[in-house]
Amino acid sequence: MSKNTVLTAIISLAIMVCNPGLSIGADSSPRSGKTLGEAKILGNGVAWSWVENNSEGNPIALGITFSETALSGLPENLPSDAPGWEYELPMPKEAKVAPYNHIVMNWNPHGHIPPGIYDVPHFDFHLYMITPRERKNITAKGDDIARLNKKPPARYVPTGYILPDGTQEARMGSHWIDPSAPEFNQQPFTRTFIYGSYNGMVTFIEPMITKAFLESRQDVTESIKQPEAFQKPGYYPTQYSVKYDPVRKEYTVAVEGLIFR
């Protein structure tokens, strides 16, 4: 058994002890409360996905929680074959929420384009509506460029969002930005919300948060601009939040106010 496997098992047990009533890999789905996904190593800590249901058994929020220590021990340089580091988190098997399939945290130690905006250390929290296999088949090369450039019908993307050149990424898709966001209006980038697409379909939603903002331990909740219509039936958020728990020493990034569309 590897060192990381042992560490994951120990931290997963600690999560369960600190959160009585929650489950990691339980056999049945709770009608209400939170269900946790499998814990994964992140930096010197751990991260896991979760889903929260109301008393009627309907999802009202989902997100990622990670230990304070996860922000230390992160890679300082880029991998040789990607613009950032990828940490895949499965959704809880007992509490799946359509249309989401899995979550990927992308750690960008030097940020990414455009320069002067997003070129600071930050995380991309991708909530994907496609499978890991489909996502990994996105190459951003050759014939795939046309699929990356194929836009969804306008009614499926919030009014005002645009698809700039150069935002097409392998293993991700194309990234739609909101030009009215603070970082494009002479304010520093701390957090923002991105929509993603591939081959004419909306394939992910993405809170993007700087490491510095997380370390500031501020609690914020922001509304999410909504499209006119939705391509896939499922539960879509109306807001996202970033929170720090000083007792458990944990950060949480969540999408909330889920409404079935």
Disulfide bonds with the S-S distance in Angstrom:
none
